[in-house]
Amino acid sequence: MPYIQQAQRNELDPKINELSKSIHAGYDKAYEVPGLLNYSITRLILDTLQLKSYPKYWKIVVAMGTLVTVMFELYRRIVAPYEDKKAEENGDVY
């Protein structure tokens, strides 16, 4: 889960904000952003867990598990409420 201590957030947030701005800076084509974001996330995982230089099964499992939990939390917090709103606006299918 992304709910880390405030002191950790204070340390990481400026760096994350800088990376986010870098991803958007100079890229006015929205279709380029997913590739840039994918690259950034991949590099962050590879570098943090040293997967290229020292691959181990446990590191791979940690990387995959982290990505899955990020996906589920994004779905729970952003996608599901968005879909509920659209179903209410446009009529439910079910």
C-alpha positions in Angstrom: 0.0 0.0 0.0 1.2 3.5 -0.7 0.5 4.7 2.9 4.0 5.4 4.1 5.0 7.6 7.0 4.9 11.4 6.5 8.7 11.7 6.9 9.2 9.3 4.1 6.7 11.1 1.9 8.5 14.4 2.6 11.8 12.9 1.4 10.4 11.2 -1.7 7.7 13.6 -2.9 10.1 16.4 -4.3 12.0 13.8 -6.3 8.8 12.2 -7.5 7.4 15.6 -8.5 10.6 16.4 -10.4 10.3 13.0 -12.3 6.7 13.6 -13.0 7.4 17.1 -14.5 10.3 15.6 -16.5 7.9 13.0 -18.0 5.5 15.8 -19.1 8.0 18.4 -20.1 8.4 18.8 -23.8 5.9 16.0 -24.6 2.8 17.5 -25.9 1.6 14.3 -27.4 -0.5 12.4 -24.8 0.2 9.1 -26.4 3.9 9.4 -25.5 3.2 9.6 -21.8 2.4 5.9 -21.2 5.7 4.8 -22.7 7.6 7.3 -20.7 5.8 6.3 -17.5 6.4 2.6 -18.2 10.1 3.3 -18.8 10.4 5.3 -15.6 8.6 2.7 -13.5 10.6 -0.1 -15.0 13.9 1.6 -14.4 12.9 2.4 -10.8 12.1 -1.2 -10.1 15.2 -2.5 -11.9 17.5 -0.1 -10.1 16.0 -0.3 -6.7 16.0 -4.1 -6.6 19.2 -4.5 -8.7 17.3 -6.9 -10.9 19.7 -6.6 -13.8 22.9 -7.0 -11.9 21.8 -9.4 -9.2 18.5 -11.1 -10.1 16.9 -13.3 -7.5 13.5 -15.0 -7.4 12.5 -13.1 -4.3 13.3 -9.8 -6.0 11.2 -10.7 -9.0 8.3 -11.7 -6.7 8.6 -8.4 -4.8 8.6 -6.4 -8.1 5.6 -8.3 -9.5 3.7 -8.1 -6.2 4.3 -4.4 -5.9 3.1 -3.7 -9.4 -0.1 -5.8 -8.8 -0.9 -4.0 -5.5 -0.3 -0.7 -7.2 -2.8 -1.7 -9.9 -5.4 -2.9 -7.4 -5.1 0.3 -5.3 -5.4 2.5 -8.4 -8.5 0.5 -9.4 -10.0 0.8 -6.0 -9.3 4.5 -5.5 -9.6 6.0 -9.0 -11.1 3.5 -11.6 -14.0 2.1 -9.6 -15.4 5.5 -8.5 -15.0 6.8 -12.1 -16.8 3.8 -13.5 -19.6 4.2 -10.9 -20.0 7.9 -11.8 -20.2 7.0 -15.5 -22.7 4.3 -14.9 -24.9 6.7 -12.9 -24.6 9.4 -15.6 -25.2 7.1 -18.6 -27.2 4.2 -17.2 -26.0 0.9 -15.8 -25.6 -2.0 -18.2 -26.3 -4.7 -15.6 
